[in-house]
Amino acid sequence: MNNDAVNVTLRGCARRFAHHQALHPLDLSVHAGETLVLLGPSGCGKTTTLRIISGLERTDAPGEVWFDDRNVTDLPIEKRNVGMVFQNYALFPNLNVAQNVAYGLKVQGIPRAEREARVQEMLELVDLTALAQRHIDKLSGGQKQRVALARALAARPKVLLFDEPLAALDAKLRERLRADIGDLLKKLAITAIYVTHDQQEAMALGDRIAVMEQGRLVQIATPQAIYQRPASRFVADFVGAINCIETDEQGQPVRFCRPEDVLLAEAGRYARHGCIVASTFLGASQRLQIDIGLDKPIQVERHARENWHAGQRISWSLAGQAALEFTA
């Protein structure tokens, strides 16, 4: 672990804008060297939380922000030693790659020799050495985001903050850059807080995930625990597809499962029965819609090579202890 990594602690942080409570009082601890992902839909408070950590936004009193044993609540962003990576890159179009990476160091008064050495180190880290003299408008979206990451790291921040940095990229590039960022964060062991609404991104990058809903933290746990043991139906539904497999006497859903946890067989093998009403080819897999006698068909994911078709009668069961039940 990076010995310079810091713990980040929020104590009762909240934010109200006019008549809207963007963030309800929040307690949150981010361990030194870990990547914590703030996950949730638009308007859930995740970006407000990130901005409070950065110093771009002030928490309402009596909330406090601590970096290790240092209270940074009243410090502006430039005095908190944080690096930020934004969705829109925030690069200078009139400067080349190396100049963009060096800009913050120049503002800080870092001597030229040290500045050039750090720029070279950062460009090597994000694999952009060959593009050092290229202007920003000649770069792809992925290359621009690498420049933004190199610039954020050049100042050697204690905390690295990401505000949906991959949202503007196409799916293939997003997946590739996500893997690169994950590898880099593990290598650097820097404390990182990453905001996204993309559950796959959260699962891939987070040591832990903090799920937010309507300005509140509703669950914080490892990716595996969030997916396999969600604390509420909202969490279960937000981080992946779920099926209702049982209702109460009033027709309200009471038991759920993930599509991949449904076992299928020919009619008669399992105690539960149904009928495939639709099949969608997805390349490596197929998505089956199965009528089991409830209001909505359940979804089941199967390998594309398996021979299932609409109109087929089937029997089904659940794998292991796969059923999910929620009290709210």
Beta strands, then each sheet from edge to edge (+ up, - down):
strand 1: 8-17
strand 2: 20-30
strand 3: 35-39
strand 4: 64-67
strand 5: 70-71
strand 6: 82-86
strand 7: 159-163
strand 8: 191-196
strand 9: 208-213
strand 10: 216-221
strand 11: 243-247
strand 12: 253-257
strand 13: 262-266
strand 14: 272-281
strand 15: 285-291
strand 16: 298-303
strand 17: 313-318
strand 18: 324-325
sheet 1: 2+ 1- 4+ 5-
sheet 2: 6+ 7+ 8+ 3+ 9+ 10-
sheet 3: 11+ 12- 18+
sheet 4: 13+ 17- 14+ 15- 16+
end
